[in-house]
Amino acid sequence: MRIYSWNVNGIRAIMKKGFLDWIEDEKPDILCVQETKAHPDQLSFELKEVDDYQVHFASAKKAGYSGTATYSRMQTKKVQIGLGEKRFDQEGRTIISYYPNFVLFNIYFPNGKASKERLAYKMDYYYFLLDYLKKIKKEQKNIIITGDVNTAHKEIDLARPKANEKISGFLKEEREWIDQLLDSGFIDSYRHFYPKKTDAYTWWSLRTAARKRNVGWRIDYFLISEPLIKNLKAAKIHDQVKGSDHCPISIEVQF
């Protein structure tokens, strides 16, 4: 089973760049999309009725902002939109899909760069989610979290760590949250296979043509609960795929 995740930076924009052709070529079993920037009512039929996929959307109240979507060829047992907390759910950041063998969290985590208030909101979301996961782990052992976490974990995960250590996305408190999540029983699937691989990034700033120079950040993740290690067969960064300032990532799991 191949599960993909991609921050598309606008699903209507990437539709014009071959998004549906890419889905047809790759045929992911599940595709988690972040930053859709659209309500389903604004989308074309082709984006909502993709052959062989069931599609679920979480949309922000604010127009053209945030949003997530999960495309699945697998039948779900249940789909939950949001975490049950209004201040987070009104931004359309979370879709939780329950499958027979695992639970999948598709998340577009907040960005804290805009202001102190948004950084505080981001940290509040982080810790609300951590508490939520600790509770759900009592009932669900197999959990997959994927999406744009908006934080690079270690110095190896961005091209210029020293220059960004006081910038949201690489702040000490943000990185410590990832430490706490991993300590609670999750693993970073990519680092499980490639613990020392450098120059492996998933996001590049559009402002400075950073992608051509590979001056990037690894801020998109698959974080899986420890019991799933035996099922994890591969983790990849698809940095050759264009169309967004992020590239897709994927894992392969076998049950």
C-alpha positions, -999 to +999 in steps of 0.1 A: +000+000+000+014+034-010+003+065+009+013+099-004+012+134+011+015+167-007+011+204+002-001+216-032-002+253-023-037+257-039-055+227-054-071+248-081-037+262-091-021+227-092-050+214-112-037+235-141-002+219-137-011+183-143-023+172-108-049+147-121-024+133-146+000+128-118-026+109-097-034+088-127+003+080-133+012+073-096-021+057-085-016+062-048-038+041-026-043+071-004-033+107-011-033+134+016-034+169+003-027+201+023-033+238+017-061+233-008-071+269-004-107+261-015-141+250-004-155+219-023-182+242-038-154+261-056-139+230-072-145+214-105-162+181-108-129+165-119-113+173-085-142+160-065-150+128-085-117+112-093-121+077-107-118+049-080-113+074-052-135+086-023-127+122-014-131+140+019-125+177+024-119+199+054-122+236+045-114+268+063-141+294+070-117+320+056-119+320+018-088+308-001-070+297+030-056+265+045-077+233+039-070+196+035-083+168+013-079+130+015-083+109-017-086+072-009-090+040-030-095+021+002-128+019+020-128+038+053-147+027+084-152+063+095-139+098+086-137+126+111-133+162+101-114+181+127-102+175+163-134+187+179-119+220+189-136+250+171-106+273+170-086+247+151-113+231+131-125+264+116-092+264+096-098+230+080-065+216+091-074+180+101-090+149+085-089+117+104-096+085+084-102+052+101-092+021+081-094-016+092-056-017+100-047+018+110-059+054+116-046+082+093-042+118+103-040+142+073-028+175+088-019+209+076-001+223+107-002+260+114+026+283+102+040+305+130+060+330+109+033+358+105+032+370+141+036+361+178-001+353+179+002+328+150+032+312+167+012+308+199-017+294+178+007+269+162+021+258+196-015+254+210-024+232+180+008+212+185+000+204+222-037+199+217-029+173+190-003+156+212-028+152+240-054+140+215-029+114+202-021+101+237-057+095+243-064+078+210-034+056+213-051+038+242-076+024+216-057+026+184-021+011+182-016+017+145-015+055+138-001+074+108+003+111+109+012+129+077+013+164+063+031+197+064+043+200+100+058+234+092+089+227+113+123+212+105+133+188+132+171+187+132+199+207+116+202+181+090+166+189+079+173+223+064+200+238+043+209+268+066+201+259+102+222+287+119+206+314+098+171+302+107+174+292+144+154+323+154+128+319+127+095+300+132+099+267+115+132+260+133+126+274+168+137+255+198+102+251+212+089+239+178+116+213+175+111+202+211+075+194+203+086+170+176+110+154+202+080+150+225+059+134+198+086+109+189+092+102+226+055+094+230+058+064+207+062+077+171+090+074+145+100+097+116+096+072+088+121+089+065+148+091+091+141+054+100+155+045+066+179+075+060+192+087+094+221+107+080+210+116+045+216+153+038+201+177+012+168+159+015+141+186+015+104+189+008+099+227+007+118+255-011+110+292-010+096+305-042+110+340-035+147+331-041+146+303-067+158+282-038+147+249-054+172+253-083+200+255-056+183+230-033+183+255-004+153+238+013+137+225+044+123+191+052+090+200+069+066+174+055+066+141+073+051+106+078+052+100+115+040+065+124+034+048+157+060+023+168+039-009+163+038-001+126+076-003+121+072-039+111+048-029+084+069+000+070+087-010+038+098+023+023+097+061+027+105+085-001+108+122-010+096+128-046+116+160-051+115+157-089+077+164-089+070+200-096+038+221-093+041+235-058+067+249-035+065+216-017+071+182-032+052+149-025+064+124+001+053+088+004+055+056+025+049+020+016+032-002+042+022-038+041-004-056+062 
